[in-house]
Amino acid sequence: MTPKVAVVGMGPIGTIHGRVYADYEGCELVAVCDIDAGRAAAAADRFGVRGFTSIDELLAASRPDIVSVATGGVEYGSDHHLPAIAALEAGCDVLVEKPISNEVAEARAIVAAADRYGRRLAVNLNHRFTPMAARARSWIDEGRLGPILFCNMSMWISNPQESSPWFHLKALHPHTVDVMRYFCGDIVEVACMATKAPGRGIWSTAQLLVRFESGAVGTLTGSYDIDRGHPMERCEVAGTGGRFVLIDMFQELTLYPAGAHNGEKTVIANNMWVDGAMRDFTDTFRSRLRCFVDEVAAGADPKDIDGSGRDGLAAQLVIDAAIRSIQTGTVEKVEPTR
């Protein structure tokens, strides 16, 4: 089976989606959609496919197997809800840009619709879809770190937008929370403090303290106030048997075995000139989107989707608990996904 794919929302991110699908032999890009007629027409011309301004018309005329929802909206997520559910109701498998939604109720509704119709639902949590992230996860699965004790995560970029008080947390940190969950499991408790950089009206820098279901603990430092520079992202996971540090998810991975005589340090560096290496951040989109196409083509069970809708919901529930913690000054329980 070669899945037919449509992309809804043809802004900068949707254009990346379209390019990835158009360049992949494992699927066929058949349609694009945007409520802006000019943008829909430009994307259709660029990719040589049909363009629509209505998702209902797209679904009826093109009958795609997969719909990529790359719309935006408030906190980058408010416009995901309606097209995602329309596509699921039409029998399509759906990949939604992060956040799955900026509102928990709508995120739950998308996941519930996928369950109701038995469809595959994924979220573009592309930071976990790198060879180095997979290698780090394999070290955990093989027991090389021993029982996990802590995870320290950080990510910062400069984003001057002021769309809502919680914009930074809701829009940026689905990625970081998902990476923490990918390595260490479900997060059950959150305490959060936040600050506003000079001249900012939103909570633009935050520090989270979390407890995982396993009993491990962790921190997350995030900011919309710092020029990206390099690196912009760092993840450190440690256990009784060792620890690893992952820089920018695909740039460098280092394993530090515990004990002076317990083995040699392992360093893996990305080399963009080597076949199979990641050249830039756009390659994380290629890896993530192609993974979902391959899962659909192979007939994967909806519950086995990597970076699933439920993973996206789980990340938003952690962020929701962090927001409540800022508001109340207390440690907050994370709501379950079900």
C-alpha positions as CSV (number, residue, x, y, z in Angstrom):
1,M,0.0,0.0,0.0
2,T,1.3,3.5,-0.9
3,P,-0.7,5.9,1.2
4,K,-2.2,9.0,-0.4
5,V,-1.5,12.1,1.7
6,A,-3.0,15.6,2.0
7,V,-1.7,18.5,4.0
8,V,-4.0,21.1,5.7
9,G,-2.5,24.4,6.5
10,M,0.1,25.6,4.0
11,G,2.2,28.1,6.1
12,P,5.9,27.5,6.6
13,I,5.5,24.3,8.6
14,G,2.8,22.9,6.2
15,T,5.1,23.6,3.3
16,I,7.8,21.5,5.0
17,H,5.3,18.7,5.4
18,G,4.4,19.0,1.7
19,R,8.0,18.9,0.7
20,V,8.7,15.8,2.8
21,Y,5.8,13.9,1.5
22,A,6.4,14.9,-2.1
23,D,10.0,13.7,-1.9
24,Y,9.2,10.4,-0.3
25,E,8.7,7.4,-2.5
26,G,6.7,5.7,0.3
27,C,3.7,7.9,-0.2
28,E,1.8,10.1,-2.8
29,L,1.0,13.7,-2.0
30,V,-2.4,14.3,-3.6
31,A,-3.8,17.5,-2.2
32,V,-3.2,20.6,-0.1
33,C,-5.6,22.9,1.7
34,D,-5.6,26.3,3.3
35,I,-8.4,28.8,4.1
36,D,-6.3,31.5,2.3
37,A,-7.2,30.8,-1.3
38,G,-4.0,32.4,-2.6
39,R,-1.8,30.3,-0.3
40,A,-3.7,27.1,-1.3
41,A,-3.3,27.9,-5.0
42,A,0.4,28.6,-4.6
43,A,1.0,25.4,-2.7
44,A,-1.0,23.4,-5.2
45,D,1.1,24.9,-8.0
46,R,4.3,24.2,-6.2
47,F,3.6,20.6,-5.6
48,G,1.6,19.8,-8.7
49,V,-1.5,18.6,-6.8
50,R,-5.1,19.8,-6.2
51,G,-5.6,22.7,-3.9
52,F,-8.6,23.4,-1.7
53,T,-9.9,26.0,0.8
54,S,-12.3,23.6,2.5
55,I,-11.2,20.4,4.2
56,D,-14.6,18.8,3.6
57,E,-14.2,19.4,-0.1
58,L,-10.7,18.0,0.0
59,L,-11.8,14.8,1.8
60,A,-14.7,14.2,-0.6
61,A,-12.7,14.8,-3.7
62,S,-9.2,13.4,-2.9
63,R,-10.0,10.7,-0.4
64,P,-6.6,10.7,1.2
65,D,-5.3,7.9,3.5
66,I,-3.3,10.3,5.7
67,V,-4.0,13.9,6.5
68,S,-1.3,16.1,8.0
69,V,-2.8,19.0,10.0
70,A,-0.3,21.8,10.0
71,T,-2.6,24.7,10.8
72,G,-1.6,27.1,13.5
73,G,-3.8,29.5,15.5
74,V,-3.5,30.7,19.1
75,E,-0.4,29.2,20.9
76,Y,0.3,27.4,17.6
77,G,-2.5,24.9,18.3
78,S,-6.1,26.3,18.4
79,D,-6.8,25.6,14.7
80,H,-5.9,21.8,14.9
81,H,-9.1,20.6,16.5
82,L,-11.7,20.9,13.7
83,P,-9.7,19.6,10.7
84,A,-8.2,16.7,12.7
85,I,-11.6,15.5,13.8
86,A,-13.1,16.0,10.3
87,A,-10.3,13.8,8.8
88,L,-10.7,11.1,11.5
89,E,-14.5,11.0,10.9
90,A,-13.8,10.6,7.2
91,G,-11.7,7.5,7.9
92,C,-8.3,9.0,7.5
93,D,-5.2,8.5,9.7
94,V,-4.0,11.8,11.0
95,L,-0.8,13.5,12.0
96,V,-1.2,16.8,13.9
97,E,1.5,19.4,14.4
98,K,2.4,20.1,18.0
99,P,0.8,21.0,20.2
100,I,-2.0,18.6,19.5
101,S,-4.1,21.5,20.7
102,N,-3.6,24.5,22.9
103,E,-6.6,23.5,25.0
104,V,-6.8,20.2,27.0
105,A,-10.5,19.6,26.2
106,E,-9.9,19.8,22.5
107,A,-6.8,17.6,22.7
108,R,-8.9,15.0,24.5
109,A,-11.6,15.3,21.9
110,I,-9.1,14.6,19.1
111,V,-7.7,11.5,20.9
112,A,-11.2,10.3,21.7
113,A,-12.2,10.7,18.0
114,A,-9.3,8.6,16.9
115,D,-10.3,5.9,19.4
116,R,-13.9,6.1,18.4
117,Y,-13.1,5.6,14.7
118,G,-10.2,3.2,15.2
119,R,-7.8,5.5,13.3
120,R,-4.1,6.0,13.7
121,L,-3.3,9.4,15.3
122,A,0.2,10.9,15.6
123,V,1.7,14.2,16.7
124,N,4.8,15.9,15.2
125,L,6.9,15.3,18.2
126,N,9.9,15.3,15.9
127,H,12.6,15.8,18.6
128,R,12.4,12.2,19.5
129,F,12.8,11.0,15.9
130,T,16.5,11.1,15.5
131,P,19.1,8.3,15.4
132,M,20.8,9.7,18.5
133,A,17.6,9.7,20.5
134,A,17.0,6.2,19.4
135,R,20.5,5.2,20.5
136,A,20.1,6.8,23.8
137,R,16.7,5.1,24.3
138,S,18.4,1.7,23.5
139,W,20.9,2.3,26.2
140,I,18.1,2.7,28.7
141,D,16.3,-0.4,27.4
142,E,19.5,-2.4,27.6
143,G,19.9,-1.5,31.2
144,R,23.2,0.4,30.6
145,L,22.1,3.3,32.8
146,G,20.6,1.1,35.5
147,P,17.5,2.3,37.3
148,I,16.9,5.9,36.2
149,L,17.3,8.5,38.9
150,F,17.0,11.9,37.2
151,C,16.5,13.8,33.9
152,N,17.6,17.3,33.3
153,M,16.1,19.0,30.2
154,S,16.6,22.4,28.7
155,M,15.5,24.3,25.6
156,W,15.6,28.0,24.6
157,I,15.0,30.1,21.6
158,S,14.2,33.7,21.0
159,N,10.5,34.3,20.2
160,P,9.2,37.8,20.8
161,Q,5.5,37.0,20.2
162,E,3.1,37.9,23.1
163,S,-0.1,36.0,22.1
164,S,-1.1,34.8,25.5
165,P,0.3,34.5,29.1
166,W,1.0,30.8,28.5
167,F,2.3,30.9,24.9
168,H,5.9,29.9,25.8
169,L,4.8,26.9,27.8
170,K,2.1,25.6,25.5
171,A,3.8,26.2,22.2
172,L,7.4,25.2,22.9
173,H,7.4,22.6,25.5
174,P,5.4,19.7,24.0
175,H,8.8,18.9,22.5
176,T,10.8,18.9,25.8
177,V,8.2,17.2,27.9
178,D,7.8,14.5,25.2
179,V,11.6,13.9,25.2
180,M,11.6,13.5,28.9
181,R,8.7,11.1,28.8
182,Y,10.3,9.2,25.9
183,F,13.3,8.5,28.0
184,C,11.9,8.3,31.5
185,G,8.1,7.5,31.3
186,D,5.0,9.2,32.6
187,I,5.3,12.4,34.6
188,V,2.9,12.4,37.6
189,E,3.7,15.6,39.6
190,V,4.9,19.1,38.5
191,A,6.0,22.2,40.3
192,C,6.7,25.3,38.2
193,M,8.1,28.8,38.7
194,A,8.1,31.3,35.8
195,T,9.4,34.8,35.2
196,K,8.9,37.6,32.6
197,A,12.0,38.9,30.9
198,P,12.4,42.7,30.9
199,G,9.8,44.1,28.5
200,R,7.8,40.9,28.3
201,G,4.1,40.6,29.2
202,I,4.0,36.8,29.2
203,W,5.6,34.1,31.3
204,S,8.5,33.7,28.9
205,T,11.0,31.7,31.0
206,A,10.1,28.8,33.2
207,Q,11.6,26.1,35.4
208,L,9.8,22.9,36.1
209,L,10.5,20.3,38.7
210,V,8.9,16.9,37.9
211,R,8.4,13.5,39.4
212,F,8.1,10.5,37.1
213,E,5.8,7.6,37.8
214,S,8.9,5.4,38.3
215,G,10.0,7.7,41.2
216,A,12.8,9.4,39.3
217,V,12.9,13.2,39.4
218,G,13.7,15.8,36.8
219,T,14.0,19.4,35.8
220,L,13.0,21.4,32.7
221,T,14.4,24.8,32.0
222,G,12.8,26.7,29.0
223,S,12.8,30.2,27.6
224,Y,11.6,32.3,24.8
225,D,14.1,35.0,25.8
226,I,17.5,33.7,24.6
227,D,19.0,33.9,21.2
228,R,19.2,30.3,19.9
229,G,23.0,30.2,19.4
230,H,24.2,26.6,19.8
231,P,23.2,24.4,21.4
232,M,19.6,25.3,22.1
233,E,18.6,22.0,23.6
234,R,20.2,19.6,26.1
235,C,19.0,16.4,27.7
236,E,20.8,14.6,30.5
237,V,19.5,11.3,31.9
238,A,21.3,9.5,34.7
239,G,20.9,6.2,36.6
240,T,22.9,4.1,38.9
241,G,24.9,2.6,36.0
242,G,25.7,5.7,34.1
243,R,24.3,8.8,32.3
244,F,24.1,10.3,28.9
245,V,24.0,13.8,27.6
246,L,22.2,14.5,24.3
247,I,22.8,17.9,22.6
248,D,20.2,19.3,20.1
249,M,18.8,15.8,19.7
250,F,21.0,15.0,16.7
251,Q,24.3,16.9,17.2
252,E,26.1,14.9,19.9
253,L,25.5,12.1,22.3
254,T,27.8,11.1,25.1
255,L,27.5,8.0,27.4
256,Y,29.3,8.2,30.8
257,P,29.5,4.8,32.4
258,A,29.4,4.9,36.2
259,G,32.7,4.2,38.1
260,A,36.2,4.9,37.0
261,H,36.8,1.3,35.8
262,N,33.3,0.5,34.4
263,G,34.1,1.2,30.7
264,E,35.1,3.9,28.3
265,K,33.1,7.0,27.6
266,T,31.3,6.8,24.3
267,V,30.9,9.9,22.1
268,I,28.8,10.0,19.0
269,A,29.0,13.2,16.9
270,N,26.8,14.1,13.9
271,N,28.7,14.4,10.6
272,M,26.5,15.9,8.0
273,W,28.8,14.6,5.3
274,V,28.2,11.0,6.1
275,D,25.3,9.2,4.5
276,G,22.4,8.8,6.8
277,A,23.5,11.7,9.1
278,M,21.1,14.6,9.8
279,R,22.1,17.7,7.9
280,D,19.8,20.2,9.7
281,F,16.6,20.4,11.9
282,T,14.4,19.9,8.8
283,D,15.7,16.3,8.7
284,T,13.9,15.7,12.0
285,F,10.6,16.4,10.1
286,R,11.6,13.9,7.4
287,S,12.4,11.2,10.0
288,R,9.2,11.8,11.9
289,L,6.7,12.1,9.0
290,R,8.2,9.2,7.1
291,C,7.9,7.0,10.2
292,F,4.2,7.7,10.3
293,V,3.8,7.0,6.6
294,D,5.6,3.7,7.1
295,E,3.4,2.7,10.1
296,V,0.3,3.4,8.1
297,A,1.6,1.5,5.1
298,A,2.5,-1.5,7.3
299,G,-1.0,-1.5,8.9
300,A,0.4,-0.7,12.4
301,D,-2.1,-1.0,15.3
302,P,-3.2,2.5,16.4
303,K,-2.0,1.8,19.9
304,D,1.5,1.2,18.6
305,I,2.1,4.5,16.9
306,D,5.3,6.2,17.9
307,G,4.7,9.7,19.0
308,S,1.0,9.1,19.2
309,G,-1.9,11.4,19.8
310,R,-2.0,10.1,23.4
311,D,1.7,11.1,23.7
312,G,0.8,14.5,22.5
313,L,-2.1,14.7,25.0
314,A,0.2,13.5,27.8
315,A,2.6,16.4,27.1
316,Q,-0.1,19.0,27.2
317,L,-1.4,17.6,30.5
318,V,2.1,18.1,32.0
319,I,2.1,21.7,30.7
320,D,-1.4,22.2,32.1
321,A,-0.2,21.1,35.5
322,A,2.7,23.5,35.2
323,I,0.4,26.4,34.5
324,R,-1.8,25.4,37.5
325,S,1.4,25.3,39.6
326,I,2.3,28.9,38.6
327,Q,-1.2,30.0,39.5
328,T,-1.4,28.2,42.8
329,G,2.2,28.1,44.0
330,T,1.7,24.4,44.8
331,V,2.9,21.0,43.4
332,E,0.2,19.8,41.0
333,K,-0.8,16.3,40.0
334,V,-0.8,15.5,36.3
335,E,-4.2,14.3,35.0
336,P,-4.2,10.9,33.3
337,T,-4.8,10.7,29.6
338,R,-7.8,8.5,30.0
